[in-house]
């Protein structure tokens, strides 16, 4: 059970190594899987110049240590029907971040949610089918969350995808 008062952060994790350091082969494996997560172990081994058993053991270790947190599919948002995108900056009431975070994670179309330091408390990437849906998400769903004080929406006109390494 959480014994922290609302709005306080948990204590930092104990000092020490959280995972083994990555070597050049591990980084090459991560780069190749980042480019194509559907590679077979045989193809991956060939691309990073190690045996299939070595690459299999390394991938398993990277998964076990949490370096590889999962495998996903990268979508083209426009072709997937999510052609309107915006960054939504949110200010919240002091000490309400846990409650606000839990409620916002249930709102559809919010693709990324990050608490930040600075002039705003939270930055969200929202992708919707159109401007009407964006309006409904921001004004109807986000503003309805208890603890949300205000929002500012920055419409994204164009994006440049970055390579995943």
Backbone as a printed PyTorch tensor [residue, N CA C, xyz], in Angstrom:
tensor([[[  0.8450,  -1.1800,   0.0000],
         [  0.0000,   0.0000,   0.0000],
         [  0.8840,   1.2360,   0.0000]],

        [[  0.4670,   2.2670,  -0.6810],
         [  1.2320,   3.4990,  -0.7940],
         [  1.0060,   4.3550,   0.4520]],

        [[  2.0880,   4.6240,   1.2020],
         [  1.9800,   5.4200,   2.4140],
         [  2.4560,   6.8440,   2.1970]],

        [[  2.6530,   7.2510,   0.9520],
         [  3.1010,   8.6010,   0.6650],
         [  1.9030,   9.5360,   0.6580]],

        [[  2.1190,  10.7660,   1.0950],
         [  1.0360,  11.7320,   0.9990],
         [  0.8330,  12.0920,  -0.4600]],

        [[ -0.3920,  12.5060,  -0.8420],
         [ -0.6520,  12.8250,  -2.2480],
         [  0.3220,  13.8740,  -2.7690]],

        [[  0.8060,  13.6430,  -3.9790],
         [  1.6780,  14.6030,  -4.6230],
         [  3.1480,  14.4420,  -4.3110]],

        [[  3.5060,  13.5120,  -3.4120],
         [  4.9260,  13.3100,  -3.1190],
         [  5.4450,  12.1550,  -3.9540]],

        [[  6.7010,  12.2300,  -4.2900],
         [  7.3190,  11.1920,  -5.1000],
         [  7.8430,  10.0790,  -4.2190]],

        [[  7.8490,   8.8440,  -4.7110],
         [  8.4320,   7.7490,  -3.9450],
         [  9.9330,   7.9510,  -3.8210]],

        [[ 10.5580,   7.3090,  -2.8270],
         [ 12.0070,   7.4490,  -2.6860],
         [ 12.7150,   6.8670,  -3.8950]],

        [[ 13.9190,   7.3650,  -4.2040],
         [ 14.6460,   6.8320,  -5.3590],
         [ 14.9940,   5.3620,  -5.1380]],

        [[ 15.1560,   4.6550,  -6.2360],
         [ 15.5440,   3.2480,  -6.1680],
         [ 16.9420,   3.1540,  -5.5620]],

        [[ 17.2550,   2.0320,  -4.9300],
         [ 18.5900,   1.8730,  -4.3520],
         [ 19.6680,   2.0350,  -5.4190]],

        [[ 20.7900,   2.5800,  -5.0050],
         [ 21.9030,   2.7750,  -5.9360],
         [ 22.4430,   1.4160,  -6.3650]],

        [[ 23.0090,   1.3680,  -7.5330],
         [ 23.5850,   0.1190,  -8.0270],
         [ 23.2240,  -0.0890,  -9.4660]],

        [[ 23.7290,  -1.1820, -10.0240],
         [ 23.4640,  -1.4930, -11.4140],
         [ 22.0620,  -2.0370, -11.5800]],

        [[ 21.3310,  -1.5210, -12.5350],
         [ 20.0050,  -2.0540, -12.8140],
         [ 20.0690,  -3.1050, -13.9160]],

        [[ 21.1080,  -3.0810, -14.7220],
         [ 21.2770,  -4.0560, -15.8020],
         [ 22.7470,  -4.0930, -16.1790]],

        [[ 23.1300,  -5.1840, -16.8090],
         [ 24.5090,  -5.2920, -17.2800],
         [ 24.7630,  -4.2240, -18.3360]],

        [[ 25.9680,  -3.7060, -18.4000],
         [ 26.2600,  -2.7140, -19.4450],
         [ 26.1210,  -3.3290, -20.8300]],

        [[ 25.7300,  -2.5210, -21.7850],
         [ 25.5550,  -2.9950, -23.1540],
         [ 26.8760,  -2.9100, -23.9050]],

        [[ 27.1770,  -3.9550, -24.6690],
         [ 28.3760,  -3.9110, -25.5090],
         [ 27.9620,  -3.6060, -26.9550]],

        [[ 28.9240,  -3.5930, -27.8570],
         [ 28.6380,  -3.2450, -29.2500],
         [ 27.6510,  -4.2070, -29.8960]],

        [[ 27.7440,  -5.4960, -29.5540],
         [ 26.8190,  -6.4730, -30.1400],
         [ 25.4020,  -6.2280, -29.6300]],

        [[ 25.2550,  -5.9550, -28.3230],
         [ 23.9250,  -5.6480, -27.7800],
         [ 23.3300,  -4.4340, -28.4780]],

        [[ 24.1420,  -3.3930, -28.6560],
         [ 23.6470,  -2.1780, -29.3120],
         [ 23.2680,  -2.4660, -30.7620]],

        [[ 24.0330,  -3.3110, -31.4420],
         [ 23.7040,  -3.6810, -32.8280],
         [ 22.3830,  -4.4550, -32.8620]],

        [[ 22.1790,  -5.3490, -31.9110],
         [ 20.9200,  -6.1010, -31.8290],
         [ 19.7550,  -5.1360, -31.6370]],

        [[ 19.9010,  -4.1920, -30.7270],
         [ 18.8280,  -3.2220, -30.4650],
         [ 18.5540,  -2.3580, -31.6990]],

        [[ 19.6060,  -1.9630, -32.3960],
         [ 19.4420,  -1.1590, -33.6050],
         [ 18.6720,  -1.9560, -34.6690]],

        [[ 19.0590,  -3.2060, -34.8970],
         [ 18.4020,  -4.0360, -35.9110],
         [ 16.9430,  -4.3180, -35.5420]],

        [[ 16.6940,  -4.6450, -34.2840],
         [ 15.3090,  -4.8980, -33.8630],
         [ 14.4740,  -3.6280, -33.9070]],

        [[ 15.1140,  -2.4790, -33.6370],
         [ 14.3980,  -1.2040, -33.7460],
         [ 13.9710,  -0.9150, -35.1710]],

        [[ 14.7820,  -1.3220, -36.1210],
         [ 14.4580,  -1.1120, -37.5310],
         [ 13.4410,  -2.1280, -38.0250]],

        [[ 13.5090,  -3.3740, -37.5080],
         [ 12.5850,  -4.4320, -37.9290],
         [ 12.4270,  -5.4270, -36.7860]],

        [[ 11.4120,  -5.2400, -35.9820],
         [ 11.1740,  -6.1020, -34.8280],
         [ 10.7110,  -7.4970, -35.1920]],

        [[ 10.4730,  -7.7450, -36.4780],
         [ 10.0080,  -9.0660, -36.9130],
         [ 11.1330,  -9.9450, -37.4260]],

        [[ 12.3670,  -9.4950, -37.2800],
         [ 13.5000, -10.3060, -37.7460],
         [ 13.5280, -11.6540, -37.0270]],

        [[ 13.8550, -12.6990, -37.7780],
         [ 14.0570, -13.9980, -37.1450],
         [ 15.4020, -13.9690, -36.4120]],

        [[ 15.5920, -14.8720, -35.4840],
         [ 16.8670, -14.9550, -34.7680],
         [ 18.0010, -15.2760, -35.7450]],

        [[ 17.7190, -16.0880, -36.7420],
         [ 18.7300, -16.4320, -37.7440],
         [ 19.1600, -15.1840, -38.5160]],

        [[ 18.1920, -14.3960, -38.9980],
         [ 18.5120, -13.1730, -39.7560],
         [ 19.2220, -12.1600, -38.8550]],

        [[ 18.7620, -12.0360, -37.6110],
         [ 19.3810, -11.1000, -36.6750],
         [ 20.8290, -11.5000, -36.4070]],

        [[ 21.0620, -12.7940, -36.1950],
         [ 22.4230, -13.2840, -35.9590],
         [ 23.3270, -12.9490, -37.1400]],

        [[ 22.8270, -13.1220, -38.3540],
         [ 23.6140, -12.8010, -39.5370],
         [ 23.9400, -11.3220, -39.6290]],

        [[ 22.9860, -10.4820, -39.2880],
         [ 23.2000,  -9.0390, -39.3880],
         [ 24.1920,  -8.5110, -38.3530]],

        [[ 24.2590,  -9.1600, -37.1790],
         [ 25.1820,  -8.6770, -36.1390],
         [ 26.4220,  -9.5670, -36.0090]],

        [[ 26.5390, -10.5440, -36.8910],
         [ 27.7270, -11.4060, -36.9940],
         [ 28.0470, -12.1980, -35.7320]],

        [[ 27.0210, -12.8180, -35.1550],
         [ 27.2190, -13.7590, -34.0430],
         [ 26.3610, -14.9880, -34.3220]],

        [[ 26.5710, -16.0510, -33.5540],
         [ 25.8040, -17.2790, -33.7580],
         [ 24.3410, -17.0740, -33.3520]],

        [[ 23.4900, -17.9340, -33.8890],
         [ 22.0680, -17.8510, -33.5580],
         [ 21.8500, -18.0810, -32.0710]],

        [[ 22.5670, -19.0280, -31.4610],
         [ 22.3920, -19.2730, -30.0250],
         [ 22.8590, -18.0680, -29.2070]],

        [[ 23.9280, -17.4020, -29.6570],
         [ 24.4260, -16.2120, -28.9650],
         [ 23.3910, -15.0810, -29.0530]],

        [[ 22.8400, -14.8440, -30.2440],
         [ 21.8800, -13.7570, -30.3890],
         [ 20.6040, -14.0690, -29.6080]],

        [[ 20.1830, -15.3340, -29.6200],
         [ 18.9910, -15.7220, -28.8650],
         [ 19.2090, -15.4560, -27.3680]],

        [[ 20.3630, -15.8660, -26.8360],
         [ 20.6660, -15.6490, -25.4120],
         [ 20.7220, -14.1560, -25.0820]],

        [[ 21.3140, -13.3790, -25.9740],
         [ 21.4170, -11.9310, -25.7370],
         [ 20.0360, -11.2670, -25.7470]],

        [[ 19.1920, -11.6400, -26.7080],
         [ 17.8480, -11.0590, -26.7700],
         [ 17.0720, -11.4380, -25.5080]],

        [[ 17.1610, -12.6770, -25.0980],
         [ 16.4790, -13.1020, -23.8650],
         [ 16.9710, -12.3010, -22.6560]],

        [[ 18.2970, -12.0910, -22.5690],
         [ 18.8590, -11.3100, -21.4650],
         [ 18.3570,  -9.8750, -21.5240]],

        [[ 18.3350,  -9.2850, -22.7140],
         [ 17.8710,  -7.9030, -22.8570],
         [ 16.4000,  -7.7710, -22.4690]],

        [[ 15.6130,  -8.8030, -22.7580],
         [ 14.2090,  -8.8090, -22.3350],
         [ 14.1190,  -8.9720, -20.8270]],

        [[ 14.8390,  -9.9590, -20.2680],
         [ 14.8010, -10.2140, -18.8230],
         [ 15.2360,  -9.0020, -18.0070]],

        [[ 16.2180,  -8.2420, -18.5260],
         [ 16.7220,  -7.0750, -17.8020],
         [ 15.8950,  -5.8270, -18.0530]],

        [[ 14.8710,  -5.9440, -18.8930],
         [ 13.9990,  -4.8060, -19.1460],
         [ 14.5450,  -3.8040, -20.1410]],

        [[ 15.6950,  -4.1040, -20.7580],
         [ 16.2260,  -3.2130, -21.7880],
         [ 15.2540,  -3.2190, -22.9710]],

        [[ 14.8050,  -4.4010, -23.3700],
         [ 13.7340,  -4.5280, -24.3590],
         [ 12.4500,  -4.6790, -23.5500]],

        [[ 11.6130,  -3.6500, -23.6220],
         [ 10.3920,  -3.6410, -22.8100],
         [  9.2140,  -4.2740, -23.5400]],

        [[  9.3550,  -4.5370, -24.8140],
         [  8.2740,  -5.1410, -25.5720],
         [  8.4870,  -4.9100, -27.0460]],

        [[  7.6140,  -5.4720, -27.8380],
         [  7.6730,  -5.3320, -29.2810],
         [  6.3560,  -4.7190, -29.7260]],

        [[  6.4480,  -3.7110, -30.5940],
         [  5.2510,  -3.0230, -31.0550],
         [  5.2900,  -2.8550, -32.5670]],

        [[  4.1910,  -2.3470, -33.0830],
         [  4.0860,  -2.0150, -34.4950],
         [  4.0570,  -0.5050, -34.6240]],

        [[  4.8850,   0.0420, -35.5250],
         [  4.8380,   1.4840, -35.7940],
         [  3.8160,   1.7150, -36.8930]],

        [[  2.8460,   2.5610, -36.6090],
         [  1.8030,   2.8540, -37.5720],
         [  2.0580,   4.1850, -38.2550]],

        [[  1.5830,   4.3140, -39.4730],
         [  1.4950,   5.6170, -40.1110],
         [  0.1610,   6.1860, -39.6360]],

        [[  0.1900,   7.2240, -38.7830],
         [ -1.0640,   7.6990, -38.1860],
         [ -2.0820,   8.1900, -39.2170]],

        [[ -1.6340,   8.8330, -40.2720],
         [ -2.5680,   9.3360, -41.2830],
         [ -3.2650,   8.1650, -41.9750]],

        [[ -2.4780,   7.1590, -42.3960],
         [ -3.0690,   6.0000, -43.0570],
         [ -3.9150,   5.1650, -42.1060]],

        [[ -3.6610,   5.2980, -40.8000],
         [ -4.4550,   4.5760, -39.8060],
         [ -5.6930,   5.3700, -39.3970]],

        [[ -5.9400,   6.4980, -40.0650],
         [ -7.1460,   7.2720, -39.7800],
         [ -7.0000,   8.2900, -38.6680]],

        [[ -5.7680,   8.6100, -38.2990],
         [ -5.5360,   9.5810, -37.2250],
         [ -4.7440,  10.7680, -37.7810]],

        [[ -5.3790,  11.5010, -38.6910],
         [ -4.7020,  12.5560, -39.4250],
         [ -4.5570,  13.8800, -38.7040]],

        [[ -5.2150,  14.0580, -37.5800],
         [ -5.0790,  15.2880, -36.8010],
         [ -4.2490,  14.9850, -35.5690]],

        [[ -3.1890,  15.7760, -35.3760],
         [ -2.3100,  15.5570, -34.2270],
         [ -2.0510,  16.8900, -33.5380]],

        [[ -1.9000,  16.8230, -32.2200],
         [ -1.6340,  18.0390, -31.4470],
         [ -0.8810,  17.6750, -30.1850]],

        [[ -0.0570,  18.6340, -29.7390],
         [  0.4990,  18.5590, -28.4000],
         [ -0.4380,  19.3540, -27.5080]],

        [[ -0.8560,  18.7550, -26.4330],
         [ -1.7390,  19.4390, -25.4940],
         [ -0.9680,  19.6190, -24.1950]],

        [[ -0.7880,  20.8770, -23.8020],
         [ -0.0860,  21.2240, -22.5700],
         [ -1.1280,  21.4310, -21.4880]],

        [[ -0.9160,  20.8160, -20.3390],
         [ -1.9320,  20.7960, -19.2880],
         [ -1.3410,  21.3170, -17.9860]],

        [[ -2.0830,  22.1900, -17.3250],
         [ -1.7570,  22.6050, -15.9660],
         [ -2.7680,  21.9530, -15.0390]],

        [[ -2.2620,  21.4230, -13.9230],
         [ -3.1290,  20.7120, -12.9930],
         [ -3.0300,  21.3360, -11.6070]],

        [[ -3.9750,  20.9720, -10.7500],
         [ -3.9470,  21.4200,  -9.3670],
         [ -2.7840,  20.7440,  -8.6520]],

        [[ -2.1840,  21.4800,  -7.7410],
         [ -1.0530,  20.9450,  -6.9910],
         [ -1.4660,  19.6610,  -6.2820]],

        [[ -0.5750,  18.6890,  -6.2710],
         [ -0.7600,  17.3950,  -5.5950],
         [ -1.8440,  16.5100,  -6.1960]],

        [[ -2.2460,  16.7580,  -7.4430],
         [ -3.2920,  15.9220,  -8.0510],
         [ -2.7470,  15.0240,  -9.1620]],

        [[ -1.4180,  14.9410,  -9.3260],
         [ -0.8460,  14.2590, -10.4830],
         [ -1.1990,  12.7800, -10.5730]],

        [[ -1.2760,  12.0880,  -9.4580],
         [ -1.6170,  10.6480,  -9.5160],
         [ -3.0340,  10.4400, -10.0310]],

        [[ -3.9600,  11.1960,  -9.4760],
         [ -5.3590,  11.0680,  -9.8620],
         [ -5.5570,  11.5060, -11.3180]],

        [[ -4.9580,  12.6190, -11.6950],
         [ -5.0650,  13.1190, -13.0660],
         [ -4.4540,  12.1100, -14.0430]],

        [[ -3.2830,  11.6030, -13.7320],
         [ -2.6060,  10.6360, -14.5950],
         [ -3.4700,   9.3970, -14.8140]],

        [[ -4.0300,   8.8610, -13.7450],
         [ -4.8600,   7.6510, -13.8560],
         [ -6.0710,   7.8980, -14.7510]],

        [[ -6.6970,   9.0550, -14.6120],
         [ -7.8900,   9.3490, -15.4190],
         [ -7.5260,   9.6280, -16.8820]],

        [[ -6.4360,  10.3460, -17.1220],
         [ -6.0530,  10.6620, -18.4980],
         [ -5.6160,   9.4280, -19.2640]],

        [[ -5.0680,   8.4360, -18.5850],
         [ -4.6580,   7.2050, -19.2690],
         [ -5.8610,   6.4490, -19.8430]],

        [[ -7.0540,   6.7870, -19.3960],
         [ -8.2770,   6.1470, -19.8990],
         [ -8.9040,   6.9100, -21.0650]],

        [[ -8.3850,   8.0870, -21.3850],
         [ -8.9640,   8.9090, -22.4480],
         [ -8.4520,   8.4040, -23.8020]],

        [[ -9.3790,   8.1080, -24.7220],
         [ -8.9380,   7.6310, -26.0400],
         [ -8.1860,   8.7180, -26.8040]],

        [[ -7.3260,   8.2860, -27.6900],
         [ -6.5550,   9.1350, -28.6040],
         [ -5.3370,   9.8000, -27.9660]],

        [[ -5.1520,   9.6860, -26.6520],
         [ -3.9290,  10.2170, -26.0550],
         [ -2.8520,   9.1710, -26.2800]],

        [[ -1.8660,   9.5180, -27.1140],
         [ -0.8380,   8.5500, -27.4960],
         [  0.3360,   8.5570, -26.5310]],

        [[  0.6440,   9.7030, -25.9610],
         [  1.7950,   9.8220, -25.0590],
         [  1.4550,  10.8490, -23.9970]],

        [[  1.9000,  10.5780, -22.7800],
         [  1.6000,  11.4260, -21.6340],
         [  2.8800,  11.5670, -20.8240]],

        [[  3.3170,  12.8000, -20.5740],
         [  4.5660,  13.0070, -19.8410],
         [  4.4140,  14.1700, -18.8630]],

        [[  4.7190,  13.9240, -17.5900],
         [  4.7960,  15.0070, -16.6170],
         [  6.1460,  15.6760, -16.7910]],

        [[  6.1530,  17.0020, -16.8230],
         [  7.3670,  17.7600, -17.1090],
         [  7.5390,  18.8760, -16.0900]],

        [[  8.7550,  19.4070, -16.0390],
         [  9.0210,  20.5770, -15.2180],
         [  8.9540,  21.8130, -16.0950]],

        [[  8.6580,  22.9380, -15.5100],
         [  8.6090,  24.1790, -16.2830],
         [  7.2760,  24.8740, -16.1280]],

        [[  6.8680,  25.5570, -17.1910],
         [  5.6530,  26.3670, -17.1450],
         [  4.3690,  25.5520, -17.1760]],

        [[  4.4390,  24.2980, -17.6130],
         [  3.2710,  23.4280, -17.6340],
         [  3.5950,  22.1720, -16.8320]],

        [[  2.5570,  21.4300, -16.4910],
         [  2.7430,  20.2310, -15.6750],
         [  2.7940,  18.9490, -16.4930]],

        [[  2.1350,  18.9650, -17.6310],
         [  1.9390,  17.7350, -18.3850],
         [  1.9000,  18.0650, -19.8670]],

        [[  2.5480,  17.2240, -20.6890],
         [  2.4830,  17.3570, -22.1400],
         [  1.9320,  16.0450, -22.6900]],

        [[  0.9440,  16.1600, -23.5700],
         [  0.3440,  14.9760, -24.1750],
         [  0.4190,  15.0780, -25.6890]],

        [[  0.6510,  13.9500, -26.3480],
         [  0.5120,  13.8570, -27.7910],
         [ -0.8380,  13.2050, -28.0460]],

        [[ -1.6880,  13.9200, -28.7590],
         [ -3.0380,  13.4330, -29.0430],
         [ -3.1790,  13.2800, -30.5490]],

        [[ -3.6410,  12.1130, -30.9940],
         [ -3.8920,  11.8660, -32.4180],
         [ -5.3500,  11.4460, -32.5660]],

        [[ -6.0780,  12.1950, -33.4130],
         [ -7.5010,  11.9330, -33.6120],
         [ -7.8120,  11.8810, -35.1020]],

        [[ -9.0090,  11.3900, -35.4630],
         [ -9.3750,  11.3460, -36.8730],
         [ -9.5340,  12.7400, -37.5040]],

        [[ -9.9740,  13.7220, -36.7130],
         [-10.2550,  15.0450, -37.2800],
         [-10.2860,  16.0870, -36.1660]],

        [[-10.4780,  17.3510, -36.5530],
         [-10.4860,  18.4450, -35.5760],
         [-11.6600,  18.3520, -34.6110]],

        [[-12.7960,  17.8700, -35.0760],
         [-13.9520,  17.7260, -34.1920],
         [-13.6410,  16.7320, -33.0810]],

        [[-13.0020,  15.6300, -33.4270],
         [-12.6190,  14.6370, -32.4130],
         [-11.5840,  15.2110, -31.4520]],

        [[-10.6400,  15.9900, -31.9710],
         [ -9.6430,  16.6320, -31.1180],
         [-10.3290,  17.5620, -30.1250]],

        [[-11.2620,  18.3600, -30.6160],
         [-12.0170,  19.2530, -29.7280],
         [-12.7310,  18.4530, -28.6360]],

        [[-13.3630,  17.3490, -29.0120],
         [-14.0890,  16.5360, -28.0400],
         [-13.1470,  15.9410, -26.9900]],

        [[-11.9570,  15.5200, -27.4180],
         [-10.9920,  14.9640, -26.4680],
         [-10.5440,  16.0470, -25.4900]],

        [[-10.1280,  17.1950, -26.0130],
         [ -9.5690,  18.2390, -25.1460],
         [-10.6500,  18.8850, -24.2900]],

        [[-11.7140,  19.3800, -24.9250],
         [-12.7260,  20.1200, -24.1710],
         [-13.7020,  19.2130, -23.4350]],

        [[-14.0040,  18.0660, -24.0190],
         [-14.9750,  17.1750, -23.4020],
         [-14.3910,  16.2000, -22.4020]],

        [[-13.2480,  15.6050, -22.7210],
         [-12.6980,  14.5610, -21.8610],
         [-11.6120,  15.0800, -20.9290]],

        [[-10.6180,  15.8000, -21.4680],
         [ -9.4980,  16.2470, -20.6410],
         [ -9.9670,  17.2760, -19.6110]],

        [[-10.7410,  18.2560, -20.0590],
         [-11.2180,  19.2840, -19.1210],
         [-12.1770,  18.7210, -18.0800]],

        [[-12.7700,  17.5630, -18.3310],
         [-13.6720,  16.9400, -17.3650],
         [-12.9260,  16.2210, -16.2430]],

        [[-11.6260,  16.0340, -16.3880],
         [-10.8400,  15.3390, -15.3740],
         [-10.6490,  16.2600, -14.1730]],

        [[-11.0460,  15.7610, -13.0240],
         [-10.8880,  16.5420, -11.7940],
         [ -9.4060,  16.7810, -11.5300]],

        [[ -9.0390,  18.0280, -11.3300],
         [ -7.6510,  18.3910, -11.0960],
         [ -7.0200,  19.1190, -12.2730]],

        [[ -7.6370,  19.0360, -13.4590],
         [ -7.1320,  19.7680, -14.6190],
         [ -7.5840,  21.2120, -14.4990]],

        [[ -6.6020,  22.1410, -14.4920],
         [ -6.9210,  23.5730, -14.3830],
         [ -7.0510,  24.2340, -15.7430]],

        [[ -6.1260,  23.9150, -16.6750],
         [ -6.1730,  24.5610, -17.9900],
         [ -5.3800,  23.7370, -18.9900]],

        [[ -5.6610,  24.0010, -20.2670],
         [ -4.9160,  23.3470, -21.3520],
         [ -4.5560,  24.3920, -22.3990]],

        [[ -3.5310,  24.0430, -23.1520],
         [ -3.1380,  24.8090, -24.3340],
         [ -2.8600,  23.7750, -25.4160]],

        [[ -3.4270,  23.9610, -26.5920],
         [ -3.2970,  22.9710, -27.6580],
         [ -2.4720,  23.5420, -28.7930]],

        [[ -1.4400,  22.7860, -29.1860],
         [ -0.5840,  23.1490, -30.3130],
         [ -0.8290,  22.1440, -31.4180]],

        [[ -1.4850,  22.5720, -32.4770],
         [ -1.7730,  21.7090, -33.6130],
         [ -0.4820,  21.4060, -34.3660]],

        [[ -0.2780,  20.1690, -34.7350],
         [  0.9090,  19.7480, -35.4910],
         [  0.5550,  19.7940, -36.9740]],

        [[  1.2600,  20.6260, -37.7410],
         [  1.0010,  20.7500, -39.1760],
         [  1.7220,  19.6790, -39.9760]],

        [[  2.9410,  19.3320, -39.5740],
         [  3.7350,  18.3650, -40.3220],
         [  4.7140,  17.7110, -39.3590]],

        [[  5.0360,  16.4590, -39.6030],
         [  5.9700,  15.7260, -38.7540],
         [  7.0450,  15.0870, -39.6060]],

        [[  8.2140,  14.9690, -39.0520],
         [  9.3090,  14.2620, -39.6880],
         [  9.6520,  13.0630, -38.8160]],

        [[  9.3690,  11.8540, -39.2940],
         [  9.7000,  10.6760, -38.4790],
         [ 11.2080,  10.5840, -38.2870]],

        [[ 11.6030,  10.1210, -37.1160],
         [ 13.0160,   9.9180, -36.8320],
         [ 13.2950,   8.4230, -36.8610]],

        [[ 14.4950,   8.0540, -37.2770],
         [ 14.8340,   6.6210, -37.2780],
         [ 14.8640,   6.1000, -35.8410]],

        [[ 14.4500,   4.8690, -35.6770],
         [ 14.4770,   4.2310, -34.3590],
         [ 15.7430,   3.4110, -34.2560]],

        [[ 16.6210,   3.7920, -33.3450],
         [ 17.8860,   3.0730, -33.1690],
         [ 17.8630,   2.3140, -31.8770]]])
